[in-house]
Amino acid sequence: MPLKTLFGIIGHNISYTLSPAIYNYLFIYYSLPYNYNTFDIRREQFHNFFNNLNKYNLVGLNITNPYKSEIKRIFPDCQLDSVNTIRIENGNFVFYSTDGLGLIKAIRQIDKKVLYNHPKVIILGAGGVVPSIIIALKTFAKSILILNRTFVKAKILAEKYNVNSLQLVKRNMHLIKIHDIVINAISEKNFVVERNYFTHSQIVIDLKYYPQRTEFLKVAEQSGAKIQNGLPMLIHQAIEAFCFWLKIRVLDSDYQKLFDTVITMSLSS
């Protein structure tokens, strides 16, 4: 059976994305006759892309920056504030987010028990992925604080999900130090926090996976914190999206094998 472009990712300025390599490997592993493409779409083309979706013969789609929160504006019936996965069934759209579960699994790789100890979590930024990770973390966290440069955006998000928020300004940065898990969701590549705001007992995660060690993570590591970039989360959420699209269950033994293979492949690319 010939390969068809049946799955893909839509975003803008995403030439760095590892998603095609991850999913095409999964298709090969399961002997599936599918392919995965990248759709780099400018904002003014975004709505039109969905109006002409039929020509792509797509049945599964990932959404990435800067469009995760845009889906709700196009599809009013969508109940999610952040969408990273769509399954297309007979012309109908099923919306989902695997980001939260991907993050939870990534945190458990650093420390299996930390989530069950009800950690205090601070999230820097309030962008597209943040609603999904708040929902996932609320199951475990003692408290969640959002720091964002635009306070109104953080406040709206915090009120909706019953968490705390403050403006990301210097006078509030000391609060980073009193949290068990620090998550950087700010897309700016050169965003850095001063070393004295981190401690050796923290888990510090930068959701970016390129570069693999951001300046943010380097500074946290100098303070002795356990650090992780966004690659484990990316792979975990990708496997979850794969299962959601194809309605299959990946066995735990296969899951670990897939993760190990894909992360090795990604790190060498």
Order of alpha helices (4+ residues) and beta strands (2+ residues): beta-alpha-beta-alpha-beta-alpha-beta-beta-alpha-beta-alpha-beta-alpha-beta-beta-beta-alpha-beta-alpha-alpha
